[in-house]
Amino acid sequence: MAEAFARILGGSAVEAYSAGSRPSGVINPKAIAAMRELGYDLSAHSSKSLDALPKVEFDFVATMGCGDACPLIQARKRSDWALPDPKDLSLEAYRGVRDEIRAKVRALLSELGVLAPGR
């Protein structure tokens, strides 16, 4: 969802990637449903491994609640967004996590000066 929001809110000024340390290869159906409510189709996406990321230094990396188990990914700036893992939450609770992710992405893009006009 964070990758989707970065692309939606940042437009062509943003190149975003999402990856995990233990990806299942599929997107959670609740994530697909929650994003569909906002007009974004996640159904064509798949979860990716950290090994699939480009080997570059990123401008920013957000980790999501991994604490001490966070992998080292080269970045100029990083932040741990200590979000609950929504996979076992109800759709209503999942929406809350979705909205929190959107707010964090919007604030980050605004801080970086790449929030697309009208977003």
KOLFI-788790 format. One record per atom (N, C-alpha, C, CB): residue number from 1; residue in one letter; atom name; x, y negated, z. Coordinates in steps of 0.1 Angstrom, whole numbers, plus 5000, padded with zeros to 4 digits. Glycine has a CB too. Layout:
residues N
+------+------+------+------+------+------+
| resi | resn | name |   c1 |   c2 |   c3 |
+------+------+------+------+------+------+
|  NUM |    a |   CA |    X |    Y |    Z |
...
+------+------+------+------+------+------+
***
This chain:
residues 119
+------+------+------+------+------+------+
| resi | resn | name |   c1 |   c2 |   c3 |
+------+------+------+------+------+------+
|    1 |    m |    N | 5008 | 5012 | 5000 |
|    1 |    m |   CA | 5000 | 5000 | 5000 |
|    1 |    m |    C | 5009 | 4987 | 5000 |
|    1 |    m |   CB | 4991 | 5000 | 5012 |
|    2 |    a |    N | 5020 | 4988 | 5007 |
|    2 |    a |   CA | 5029 | 4976 | 5008 |
|    2 |    a |    C | 5034 | 4973 | 4994 |
|    2 |    a |   CB | 5040 | 4978 | 5018 |
|    3 |    e |    N | 5038 | 4983 | 4986 |
|    3 |    e |   CA | 5043 | 4981 | 4973 |
|    3 |    e |    C | 5032 | 4975 | 4964 |
|    3 |    e |   CB | 5048 | 4995 | 4967 |
|    4 |    a |    N | 5020 | 4980 | 4965 |
|    4 |    a |   CA | 5009 | 4975 | 4957 |
|    4 |    a |    C | 5007 | 4960 | 4961 |
|    4 |    a |   CB | 4996 | 4983 | 4960 |
|    5 |    f |    N | 5006 | 4957 | 4974 |
|    5 |    f |   CA | 5004 | 4943 | 4978 |
|    5 |    f |    C | 5015 | 4934 | 4973 |
|    5 |    f |   CB | 5002 | 4942 | 4993 |
|    6 |    a |    N | 5028 | 4939 | 4974 |
|    6 |    a |   CA | 5039 | 4931 | 4969 |
|    6 |    a |    C | 5037 | 4928 | 4954 |
|    6 |    a |   CB | 5052 | 4938 | 4971 |
|    7 |    r |    N | 5033 | 4937 | 4946 |
|    7 |    r |   CA | 5031 | 4935 | 4932 |
|    7 |    r |    C | 5019 | 4926 | 4929 |
|    7 |    r |   CB | 5029 | 4949 | 4925 |
|    8 |    i |    N | 5008 | 4928 | 4937 |
|    8 |    i |   CA | 4996 | 4920 | 4935 |
|    8 |    i |    C | 4999 | 4905 | 4939 |
|    8 |    i |   CB | 4985 | 4925 | 4944 |
|    9 |    l |    N | 5005 | 4903 | 4951 |
|    9 |    l |   CA | 5007 | 4890 | 4956 |
|    9 |    l |    C | 5019 | 4883 | 4950 |
|    9 |    l |   CB | 5008 | 4890 | 4971 |
|   10 |    g |    N | 5029 | 4890 | 4946 |
|   10 |    g |   CA | 5042 | 4884 | 4941 |
|   10 |    g |    C | 5042 | 4883 | 4926 |
|   10 |    g |   CB | 5053 | 4892 | 4946 |
|   11 |    g |    N | 5033 | 4890 | 4919 |
|   11 |    g |   CA | 5033 | 4890 | 4905 |
|   11 |    g |    C | 5047 | 4894 | 4899 |
|   11 |    g |   CB | 5030 | 4875 | 4900 |
|   12 |    s |    N | 5051 | 4887 | 4888 |
|   12 |    s |   CA | 5063 | 4891 | 4881 |
|   12 |    s |    C | 5076 | 4887 | 4888 |
|   12 |    s |   CB | 5063 | 4884 | 4867 |
|   13 |    a |    N | 5074 | 4879 | 4899 |
|   13 |    a |   CA | 5086 | 4875 | 4907 |
|   13 |    a |    C | 5091 | 4886 | 4916 |
|   13 |    a |   CB | 5083 | 4862 | 4915 |
|   14 |    v |    N | 5084 | 4897 | 4917 |
|   14 |    v |   CA | 5087 | 4907 | 4927 |
|   14 |    v |    C | 5089 | 4920 | 4920 |
|   14 |    v |   CB | 5076 | 4908 | 4938 |
|   15 |    e |    N | 5099 | 4927 | 4924 |
|   15 |    e |   CA | 5101 | 4941 | 4920 |
|   15 |    e |    C | 5101 | 4949 | 4933 |
|   15 |    e |   CB | 5115 | 4944 | 4912 |
|   16 |    a |    N | 5090 | 4957 | 4935 |
|   16 |    a |   CA | 5088 | 4964 | 4948 |
|   16 |    a |    C | 5089 | 4979 | 4946 |
|   16 |    a |   CB | 5075 | 4960 | 4954 |
|   17 |    y |    N | 5093 | 4986 | 4957 |
|   17 |    y |   CA | 5094 | 5000 | 4957 |
|   17 |    y |    C | 5089 | 5005 | 4970 |
|   17 |    y |   CB | 5109 | 5005 | 4955 |
|   18 |    s |    N | 5083 | 5017 | 4970 |
|   18 |    s |   CA | 5079 | 5023 | 4982 |
|   18 |    s |    C | 5084 | 5038 | 4982 |
|   18 |    s |   CB | 5063 | 5023 | 4984 |
|   19 |    a |    N | 5089 | 5042 | 4993 |
|   19 |    a |   CA | 5095 | 5055 | 4994 |
|   19 |    a |    C | 5095 | 5060 | 5009 |
|   19 |    a |   CB | 5109 | 5056 | 4989 |
|   20 |    g |    N | 5096 | 5073 | 5011 |
|   20 |    g |   CA | 5095 | 5078 | 5024 |
|   20 |    g |    C | 5106 | 5089 | 5026 |
|   20 |    g |   CB | 5082 | 5083 | 5028 |
|   21 |    s |    N | 5108 | 5092 | 5039 |
|   21 |    s |   CA | 5119 | 5102 | 5042 |
|   21 |    s |    C | 5114 | 5116 | 5040 |
|   21 |    s |   CB | 5124 | 5100 | 5056 |
|   22 |    r |    N | 5100 | 5118 | 5041 |
|   22 |    r |   CA | 5094 | 5131 | 5039 |
|   22 |    r |    C | 5082 | 5130 | 5031 |
|   22 |    r |   CB | 5091 | 5138 | 5052 |
|   23 |    p |    N | 5083 | 5126 | 5018 |
|   23 |    p |   CA | 5071 | 5123 | 5010 |
|   23 |    p |    C | 5064 | 5136 | 5006 |
|   23 |    p |   CB | 5075 | 5116 | 4997 |
|   24 |    s |    N | 5051 | 5136 | 5006 |
|   24 |    s |   CA | 5043 | 5147 | 5002 |
|   24 |    s |    C | 5041 | 5149 | 4987 |
|   24 |    s |   CB | 5029 | 5147 | 5009 |
|   25 |    g |    N | 5044 | 5138 | 4980 |
|   25 |    g |   CA | 5042 | 5138 | 4965 |
|   25 |    g |    C | 5028 | 5133 | 4961 |
|   25 |    g |   CB | 5044 | 5151 | 4960 |
|   26 |    v |    N | 5019 | 5131 | 4971 |
|   26 |    v |   CA | 5006 | 5126 | 4968 |
|   26 |    v |    C | 5002 | 5114 | 4977 |
|   26 |    v |   CB | 4995 | 5138 | 4969 |
|   27 |    i |    N | 4993 | 5106 | 4971 |
|   27 |    i |   CA | 4989 | 5095 | 4979 |
|   27 |    i |    C | 4976 | 5099 | 4987 |
|   27 |    i |   CB | 4985 | 5082 | 4970 |
|   28 |    n |    N | 4976 | 5095 | 5000 |
|   28 |    n |   CA | 4965 | 5098 | 5008 |
|   28 |    n |    C | 4952 | 5093 | 5002 |
|   28 |    n |   CB | 4967 | 5092 | 5023 |
|   29 |    p |    N | 4942 | 5102 | 5001 |
|   29 |    p |   CA | 4929 | 5097 | 4996 |
|   29 |    p |    C | 4923 | 5085 | 5003 |
|   29 |    p |   CB | 4919 | 5109 | 4996 |
|   30 |    k |    N | 4925 | 5084 | 5016 |
|   30 |    k |   CA | 4920 | 5072 | 5023 |
|   30 |    k |    C | 4927 | 5059 | 5018 |
|   30 |    k |   CB | 4922 | 5074 | 5038 |
|   31 |    a |    N | 4940 | 5060 | 5015 |
|   31 |    a |   CA | 4947 | 5049 | 5009 |
|   31 |    a |    C | 4942 | 5045 | 4996 |
|   31 |    a |   CB | 4963 | 5052 | 5008 |
|   32 |    i |    N | 4939 | 5055 | 4987 |
|   32 |    i |   CA | 4933 | 5053 | 4974 |
|   32 |    i |    C | 4919 | 5046 | 4976 |
|   32 |    i |   CB | 4931 | 5066 | 4966 |
|   33 |    a |    N | 4911 | 5051 | 4985 |
|   33 |    a |   CA | 4898 | 5045 | 4988 |
|   33 |    a |    C | 4899 | 5031 | 4993 |
|   33 |    a |   CB | 4890 | 5054 | 4997 |
|   34 |    a |    N | 4908 | 5029 | 5003 |
|   34 |    a |   CA | 4909 | 5015 | 5009 |
|   34 |    a |    C | 4914 | 5005 | 4999 |
|   34 |    a |   CB | 4919 | 5016 | 5021 |
|   35 |    m |    N | 4923 | 5009 | 4990 |
|   35 |    m |   CA | 4928 | 4999 | 4980 |
|   35 |    m |    C | 4918 | 4998 | 4969 |
|   35 |    m |   CB | 4941 | 5004 | 4974 |
|   36 |    r |    N | 4910 | 5008 | 4966 |
|   36 |    r |   CA | 4900 | 5007 | 4955 |
|   36 |    r |    C | 4890 | 4996 | 4959 |
|   36 |    r |   CB | 4893 | 5020 | 4953 |
|   37 |    e |    N | 4887 | 4995 | 4972 |
|   37 |    e |   CA | 4878 | 4985 | 4977 |
|   37 |    e |    C | 4882 | 4971 | 4974 |
|   37 |    e |   CB | 4876 | 4986 | 4993 |
|   38 |    l |    N | 4895 | 4969 | 4972 |
|   38 |    l |   CA | 4901 | 4956 | 4969 |
|   38 |    l |    C | 4904 | 4955 | 4954 |
|   38 |    l |   CB | 4914 | 4954 | 4977 |
|   39 |    g |    N | 4900 | 4965 | 4946 |
|   39 |    g |   CA | 4902 | 4965 | 4932 |
|   39 |    g |    C | 4915 | 4970 | 4926 |
|   39 |    g |   CB | 4900 | 4951 | 4927 |
|   40 |    y |    N | 4923 | 4977 | 4935 |
|   40 |    y |   CA | 4936 | 4982 | 4931 |
|   40 |    y |    C | 4935 | 4997 | 4930 |
|   40 |    y |   CB | 4947 | 4977 | 4940 |
|   41 |    d |    N | 4939 | 5003 | 4919 |
|   41 |    d |   CA | 4939 | 5018 | 4917 |
|   41 |    d |    C | 4952 | 5024 | 4921 |
|   41 |    d |   CB | 4935 | 5021 | 4903 |
|   42 |    l |    N | 4952 | 5031 | 4932 |
|   42 |    l |   CA | 4965 | 5038 | 4936 |
|   42 |    l |    C | 4965 | 5052 | 4931 |
|   42 |    l |   CB | 4966 | 5038 | 4951 |
|   43 |    s |    N | 4954 | 5057 | 4925 |
|   43 |    s |   CA | 4953 | 5071 | 4921 |
|   43 |    s |    C | 4964 | 5076 | 4911 |
|   43 |    s |   CB | 4940 | 5074 | 4915 |
|   44 |    a |    N | 4970 | 5067 | 4904 |
|   44 |    a |   CA | 4980 | 5071 | 4894 |
|   44 |    a |    C | 4994 | 5071 | 4901 |
|   44 |    a |   CB | 4980 | 5062 | 4882 |
|   45 |    h |    N | 4995 | 5067 | 4913 |
|   45 |    h |   CA | 5008 | 5066 | 4920 |
|   45 |    h |    C | 5011 | 5079 | 4927 |
|   45 |    h |   CB | 5007 | 5055 | 4931 |
|   46 |    s |    N | 5023 | 5081 | 4931 |
|   46 |    s |   CA | 5027 | 5093 | 4939 |
|   46 |    s |    C | 5037 | 5089 | 4949 |
|   46 |    s |   CB | 5033 | 5104 | 4929 |
|   47 |    s |    N | 5037 | 5096 | 4960 |
|   47 |    s |   CA | 5047 | 5092 | 4970 |
|   47 |    s |    C | 5061 | 5097 | 4966 |
|   47 |    s |   CB | 5043 | 5099 | 4984 |
|   48 |    k |    N | 5071 | 5088 | 4969 |
|   48 |    k |   CA | 5084 | 5091 | 4964 |
|   48 |    k |    C | 5094 | 5092 | 4975 |
|   48 |    k |   CB | 5089 | 5080 | 4954 |
|   49 |    s |    N | 5105 | 5099 | 4973 |
|   49 |    s |   CA | 5116 | 5101 | 4982 |
|   49 |    s |    C | 5125 | 5089 | 4982 |
|   49 |    s |   CB | 5124 | 5114 | 4979 |
|   50 |    l |    N | 5132 | 5086 | 4993 |
|   50 |    l |   CA | 5142 | 5076 | 4994 |
|   50 |    l |    C | 5153 | 5078 | 4983 |
|   50 |    l |   CB | 5148 | 5075 | 5008 |
|   51 |    d |    N | 5155 | 5090 | 4979 |
|   51 |    d |   CA | 5165 | 5093 | 4969 |
|   51 |    d |    C | 5161 | 5087 | 4956 |
|   51 |    d |   CB | 5167 | 5108 | 4968 |
|   52 |    a |    N | 5148 | 5084 | 4954 |
|   52 |    a |   CA | 5143 | 5079 | 4941 |
|   52 |    a |    C | 5145 | 5064 | 4940 |
|   52 |    a |   CB | 5128 | 5082 | 4939 |
|   53 |    l |    N | 5149 | 5057 | 4951 |
|   53 |    l |   CA | 5152 | 5043 | 4951 |
|   53 |    l |    C | 5164 | 5039 | 4943 |
|   53 |    l |   CB | 5153 | 5037 | 4965 |
|   54 |    p |    N | 5164 | 5028 | 4936 |
|   54 |    p |   CA | 5177 | 5024 | 4929 |
|   54 |    p |    C | 5188 | 5022 | 4940 |
|   54 |    p |   CB | 5175 | 5011 | 4921 |
|   55 |    k |    N | 5200 | 5024 | 4936 |
|   55 |    k |   CA | 5211 | 5023 | 4945 |
|   55 |    k |    C | 5217 | 5009 | 4944 |
|   55 |    k |   CB | 5223 | 5033 | 4941 |
|   56 |    v |    N | 5209 | 4999 | 4950 |
|   56 |    v |   CA | 5212 | 4985 | 4950 |
|   56 |    v |    C | 5211 | 4980 | 4964 |
|   56 |    v |   CB | 5203 | 4977 | 4940 |
|   57 |    e |    N | 5216 | 4967 | 4966 |
|   57 |    e |   CA | 5213 | 4960 | 4978 |
|   57 |    e |    C | 5200 | 4953 | 4976 |
|   57 |    e |   CB | 5224 | 4951 | 4983 |
|   58 |    f |    N | 5190 | 4956 | 4984 |
|   58 |    f |   CA | 5177 | 4950 | 4983 |
|   58 |    f |    C | 5176 | 4936 | 4990 |
|   58 |    f |   CB | 5166 | 4959 | 4988 |
|   59 |    d |    N | 5168 | 4927 | 4985 |
|   59 |    d |   CA | 5166 | 4914 | 4992 |
|   59 |    d |    C | 5160 | 4917 | 5006 |
|   59 |    d |   CB | 5158 | 4905 | 4984 |
|   60 |    f |    N | 5150 | 4926 | 5006 |
|   60 |    f |   CA | 5143 | 4928 | 5019 |
|   60 |    f |    C | 5139 | 4943 | 5019 |
|   60 |    f |   CB | 5131 | 4919 | 5020 |
|   61 |    v |    N | 5139 | 4949 | 5031 |
|   61 |    v |   CA | 5134 | 4962 | 5033 |
|   61 |    v |    C | 5126 | 4962 | 5045 |
|   61 |    v |   CB | 5146 | 4973 | 5034 |
|   62 |    a |    N | 5113 | 4967 | 5044 |
|   62 |    a |   CA | 5104 | 4969 | 5055 |
|   62 |    a |    C | 5103 | 4983 | 5058 |
|   62 |    a |   CB | 5090 | 4962 | 5053 |
|   63 |    t |    N | 5106 | 4987 | 5070 |
|   63 |    t |   CA | 5103 | 5001 | 5075 |
|   63 |    t |    C | 5091 | 5000 | 5083 |
|   63 |    t |   CB | 5116 | 5007 | 5083 |
|   64 |    m |    N | 5084 | 5011 | 5084 |
|   64 |    m |   CA | 5071 | 5011 | 5090 |
|   64 |    m |    C | 5070 | 5021 | 5101 |
|   64 |    m |   CB | 5060 | 5014 | 5080 |
|   65 |    g |    N | 5074 | 5016 | 5113 |
|   65 |    g |   CA | 5072 | 5024 | 5125 |
|   65 |    g |    C | 5081 | 5036 | 5126 |
|   65 |    g |   CB | 5059 | 5029 | 5126 |
|   66 |    c |    N | 5093 | 5036 | 5120 |
|   66 |    c |   CA | 5102 | 5048 | 5121 |
|   66 |    c |    C | 5112 | 5047 | 5133 |
|   66 |    c |   CB | 5110 | 5050 | 5108 |
|   67 |    g |    N | 5112 | 5036 | 5139 |
|   67 |    g |   CA | 5121 | 5034 | 5151 |
|   67 |    g |    C | 5135 | 5038 | 5149 |
|   67 |    g |   CB | 5115 | 5043 | 5162 |
|   68 |    d |    N | 5141 | 5047 | 5157 |
|   68 |    d |   CA | 5155 | 5051 | 5156 |
|   68 |    d |    C | 5158 | 5060 | 5144 |
|   68 |    d |   CB | 5159 | 5057 | 5168 |
|   69 |    a |    N | 5147 | 5065 | 5138 |
|   69 |    a |   CA | 5149 | 5075 | 5127 |
|   69 |    a |    C | 5149 | 5068 | 5113 |
|   69 |    a |   CB | 5138 | 5085 | 5127 |
|   70 |    c |    N | 5150 | 5055 | 5113 |
|   70 |    c |   CA | 5150 | 5048 | 5100 |
|   70 |    c |    C | 5163 | 5051 | 5092 |
|   70 |    c |   CB | 5149 | 5033 | 5102 |
|   71 |    p |    N | 5162 | 5054 | 5080 |
|   71 |    p |   CA | 5173 | 5056 | 5071 |
|   71 |    p |    C | 5180 | 5043 | 5068 |
|   71 |    p |   CB | 5170 | 5063 | 5058 |
|   72 |    l |    N | 5193 | 5043 | 5066 |
|   72 |    l |   CA | 5200 | 5031 | 5062 |
|   72 |    l |    C | 5199 | 5029 | 5047 |
|   72 |    l |   CB | 5215 | 5032 | 5066 |
|   73 |    i |    N | 5192 | 5018 | 5044 |
|   73 |    i |   CA | 5191 | 5013 | 5031 |
|   73 |    i |    C | 5197 | 4999 | 5030 |
|   73 |    i |   CB | 5175 | 5013 | 5026 |
|   74 |    q |    N | 5206 | 4997 | 5021 |
|   74 |    q |   CA | 5213 | 4984 | 5020 |
|   74 |    q |    C | 5203 | 4973 | 5017 |
|   74 |    q |   CB | 5224 | 4984 | 5009 |
|   75 |    a |    N | 5203 | 4962 | 5026 |
|   75 |    a |   CA | 5194 | 4951 | 5024 |
|   75 |    a |    C | 5199 | 4939 | 5030 |
|   75 |    a |   CB | 5180 | 4954 | 5030 |
|   76 |    r |    N | 5196 | 4927 | 5024 |
|   76 |    r |   CA | 5201 | 4915 | 5029 |
|   76 |    r |    C | 5193 | 4911 | 5042 |
|   76 |    r |   CB | 5199 | 4903 | 5019 |
|   77 |    k |    N | 5180 | 4916 | 5043 |
|   77 |    k |   CA | 5172 | 4913 | 5054 |
|   77 |    k |    C | 5163 | 4925 | 5056 |
|   77 |    k |   CB | 5163 | 4900 | 5052 |
|   78 |    r |    N | 5160 | 4929 | 5068 |
|   78 |    r |   CA | 5151 | 4940 | 5071 |
|   78 |    r |    C | 5143 | 4937 | 5083 |
|   78 |    r |   CB | 5159 | 4953 | 5073 |
|   79 |    s |    N | 5132 | 4945 | 5084 |
|   79 |    s |   CA | 5123 | 4943 | 5095 |
|   79 |    s |    C | 5115 | 4957 | 5096 |
|   79 |    s |   CB | 5112 | 4932 | 5093 |
|   80 |    d |    N | 5113 | 4961 | 5109 |
|   80 |    d |   CA | 5105 | 4973 | 5111 |
|   80 |    d |    C | 5091 | 4968 | 5115 |
|   80 |    d |   CB | 5111 | 4981 | 5123 |
|   81 |    w |    N | 5082 | 4971 | 5106 |
|   81 |    w |   CA | 5068 | 4968 | 5108 |
|   81 |    w |    C | 5062 | 4979 | 5115 |
|   81 |    w |   CB | 5060 | 4965 | 5094 |
|   82 |    a |    N | 5062 | 4979 | 5128 |
|   82 |    a |   CA | 5057 | 4990 | 5137 |
|   82 |    a |    C | 5042 | 4991 | 5136 |
|   82 |    a |   CB | 5061 | 4987 | 5152 |
|   83 |    l |    N | 5039 | 4998 | 5125 |
|   83 |    l |   CA | 5024 | 5000 | 5122 |
|   83 |    l |    C | 5021 | 5015 | 5125 |
|   83 |    l |   CB | 5022 | 4998 | 5107 |
|   84 |    p |    N | 5009 | 5017 | 5129 |
|   84 |    p |   CA | 5005 | 5031 | 5132 |
|   84 |    p |    C | 5004 | 5038 | 5118 |
|   84 |    p |   CB | 4991 | 5031 | 5139 |
|   85 |    d |    N | 5007 | 5051 | 5119 |
|   85 |    d |   CA | 5006 | 5060 | 5107 |
|   85 |    d |    C | 4991 | 5062 | 5105 |
|   85 |    d |   CB | 5014 | 5073 | 5108 |
|   86 |    p |    N | 4985 | 5057 | 5094 |
|   86 |    p |   CA | 4971 | 5058 | 5093 |
|   86 |    p |    C | 4966 | 5071 | 5088 |
|   86 |    p |   CB | 4966 | 5047 | 5084 |
|   87 |    k |    N | 4974 | 5081 | 5085 |
|   87 |    k |   CA | 4970 | 5093 | 5078 |
|   87 |    k |    C | 4959 | 5101 | 5085 |
|   87 |    k |   CB | 4981 | 5102 | 5076 |
|   88 |    d |    N | 4958 | 5100 | 5098 |
|   88 |    d |   CA | 4948 | 5108 | 5105 |
|   88 |    d |    C | 4937 | 5098 | 5111 |
|   88 |    d |   CB | 4954 | 5115 | 5117 |
|   89 |    l |    N | 4937 | 5086 | 5107 |
|   89 |    l |   CA | 4928 | 5076 | 5112 |
|   89 |    l |    C | 4915 | 5077 | 5104 |
|   89 |    l |   CB | 4933 | 5062 | 5112 |
|   90 |    s |    N | 4904 | 5072 | 5109 |
|   90 |    s |   CA | 4892 | 5070 | 5102 |
|   90 |    s |    C | 4894 | 5060 | 5090 |
|   90 |    s |   CB | 4880 | 5066 | 5111 |
|   91 |    l |    N | 4885 | 5060 | 5081 |
|   91 |    l |   CA | 4886 | 5051 | 5070 |
|   91 |    l |    C | 4885 | 5036 | 5075 |
|   91 |    l |   CB | 4875 | 5053 | 5059 |
|   92 |    e |    N | 4877 | 5034 | 5085 |
|   92 |    e |   CA | 4876 | 5021 | 5091 |
|   92 |    e |    C | 4889 | 5016 | 5097 |
|   92 |    e |   CB | 4864 | 5020 | 5101 |
|   93 |    a |    N | 4895 | 5025 | 5105 |
|   93 |    a |   CA | 4908 | 5022 | 5111 |
|   93 |    a |    C | 4919 | 5021 | 5100 |
|   93 |    a |   CB | 4912 | 5033 | 5121 |
|   94 |    y |    N | 4918 | 5029 | 5090 |
|   94 |    y |   CA | 4927 | 5028 | 5078 |
|   94 |    y |    C | 4926 | 5014 | 5072 |
|   94 |    y |   CB | 4924 | 5039 | 5068 |
|   95 |    r |    N | 4914 | 5009 | 5071 |
|   95 |    r |   CA | 4913 | 4995 | 5065 |
|   95 |    r |    C | 4920 | 4985 | 5074 |
|   95 |    r |   CB | 4898 | 4992 | 5064 |
|   96 |    g |    N | 4920 | 4987 | 5087 |
|   96 |    g |   CA | 4927 | 4977 | 5095 |
|   96 |    g |    C | 4942 | 4978 | 5093 |
|   96 |    g |   CB | 4924 | 4981 | 5110 |
|   97 |    v |    N | 4947 | 4989 | 5091 |
|   97 |    v |   CA | 4962 | 4991 | 5088 |
|   97 |    v |    C | 4964 | 4984 | 5074 |
|   97 |    v |   CB | 4966 | 5005 | 5088 |
|   98 |    r |    N | 4956 | 4987 | 5064 |
|   98 |    r |   CA | 4957 | 4981 | 5051 |
|   98 |    r |    C | 4958 | 4966 | 5052 |
|   98 |    r |   CB | 4945 | 4985 | 5042 |
|   99 |    d |    N | 4948 | 4960 | 5060 |
|   99 |    d |   CA | 4948 | 4946 | 5061 |
|   99 |    d |    C | 4960 | 4940 | 5068 |
|   99 |    d |   CB | 4935 | 4942 | 5068 |
|  100 |    e |    N | 4965 | 4947 | 5078 |
|  100 |    e |   CA | 4977 | 4943 | 5085 |
|  100 |    e |    C | 4989 | 4943 | 5075 |
|  100 |    e |   CB | 4980 | 4952 | 5097 |
|  101 |    i |    N | 4990 | 4954 | 5067 |
|  101 |    i |   CA | 5001 | 4954 | 5057 |
|  101 |    i |    C | 5000 | 4943 | 5047 |
|  101 |    i |   CB | 5000 | 4968 | 5049 |
|  102 |    r |    N | 4988 | 4940 | 5043 |
|  102 |    r |   CA | 4986 | 4929 | 5033 |
|  102 |    r |    C | 4990 | 4915 | 5040 |
|  102 |    r |   CB | 4971 | 4928 | 5029 |
|  103 |    a |    N | 4986 | 4913 | 5052 |
|  103 |    a |   CA | 4990 | 4901 | 5059 |
|  103 |    a |    C | 5006 | 4900 | 5060 |
|  103 |    a |   CB | 4984 | 4900 | 5073 |
|  104 |    k |    N | 5012 | 4911 | 5064 |
|  104 |    k |   CA | 5027 | 4911 | 5065 |
|  104 |    k |    C | 5034 | 4908 | 5052 |
|  104 |    k |   CB | 5032 | 4924 | 5071 |
|  105 |    v |    N | 5028 | 4914 | 5041 |
|  105 |    v |   CA | 5034 | 4912 | 5028 |
|  105 |    v |    C | 5032 | 4898 | 5024 |
|  105 |    v |   CB | 5028 | 4922 | 5017 |
|  106 |    r |    N | 5020 | 4893 | 5026 |
|  106 |    r |   CA | 5017 | 4879 | 5022 |
|  106 |    r |    C | 5027 | 4869 | 5030 |
|  106 |    r |   CB | 5002 | 4875 | 5025 |
|  107 |    a |    N | 5028 | 4871 | 5043 |
|  107 |    a |   CA | 5037 | 4862 | 5050 |
|  107 |    a |    C | 5052 | 4864 | 5045 |
|  107 |    a |   CB | 5037 | 4866 | 5065 |
|  108 |    l |    N | 5056 | 4876 | 5043 |
|  108 |    l |   CA | 5070 | 4878 | 5038 |
|  108 |    l |    C | 5072 | 4871 | 5024 |
|  108 |    l |   CB | 5073 | 4892 | 5036 |
|  109 |    l |    N | 5063 | 4872 | 5015 |
|  109 |    l |   CA | 5064 | 4866 | 5002 |
|  109 |    l |    C | 5064 | 4851 | 5003 |
|  109 |    l |   CB | 5053 | 4871 | 4992 |
|  110 |    s |    N | 5055 | 4846 | 5012 |
|  110 |    s |   CA | 5055 | 4831 | 5014 |
|  110 |    s |    C | 5068 | 4826 | 5019 |
|  110 |    s |   CB | 5043 | 4828 | 5024 |
|  111 |    e |    N | 5074 | 4834 | 5029 |
|  111 |    e |   CA | 5087 | 4830 | 5035 |
|  111 |    e |    C | 5098 | 4831 | 5024 |
|  111 |    e |   CB | 5090 | 4840 | 5046 |
|  112 |    l |    N | 5097 | 4840 | 5015 |
|  112 |    l |   CA | 5107 | 4841 | 5004 |
|  112 |    l |    C | 5104 | 4832 | 4993 |
|  112 |    l |   CB | 5107 | 4856 | 4999 |
|  113 |    g |    N | 5093 | 4825 | 4993 |
|  113 |    g |   CA | 5090 | 4816 | 4982 |
|  113 |    g |    C | 5085 | 4822 | 4969 |
|  113 |    g |   CB | 5101 | 4807 | 4980 |
|  114 |    v |    N | 5080 | 4834 | 4970 |
|  114 |    v |   CA | 5076 | 4842 | 4958 |
|  114 |    v |    C | 5061 | 4846 | 4958 |
|  114 |    v |   CB | 5085 | 4854 | 4956 |
|  115 |    l |    N | 5053 | 4839 | 4967 |
|  115 |    l |   CA | 5039 | 4842 | 4967 |
|  115 |    l |    C | 5033 | 4837 | 4954 |
|  115 |    l |   CB | 5032 | 4836 | 4979 |
|  116 |    a |    N | 5027 | 4845 | 4946 |
|  116 |    a |   CA | 5021 | 4841 | 4933 |
|  116 |    a |    C | 5010 | 4830 | 4936 |
|  116 |    a |   CB | 5015 | 4853 | 4925 |
|  117 |    p |    N | 5009 | 4820 | 4927 |
|  117 |    p |   CA | 4999 | 4810 | 4928 |
|  117 |    p |    C | 4985 | 4816 | 4929 |
|  117 |    p |   CB | 4999 | 4800 | 4917 |
|  118 |    g |    N | 4977 | 4810 | 4938 |
|  118 |    g |   CA | 4963 | 4815 | 4940 |
|  118 |    g |    C | 4962 | 4828 | 4947 |
|  118 |    g |   CB | 4957 | 4816 | 4927 |
|  119 |    r |    N | 4972 | 4833 | 4953 |
|  119 |    r |   CA | 4971 | 4846 | 4961 |
|  119 |    r |    C | 4971 | 4843 | 4975 |
|  119 |    r |   CB | 4983 | 4855 | 4957 |
+------+------+------+------+------+------+
***
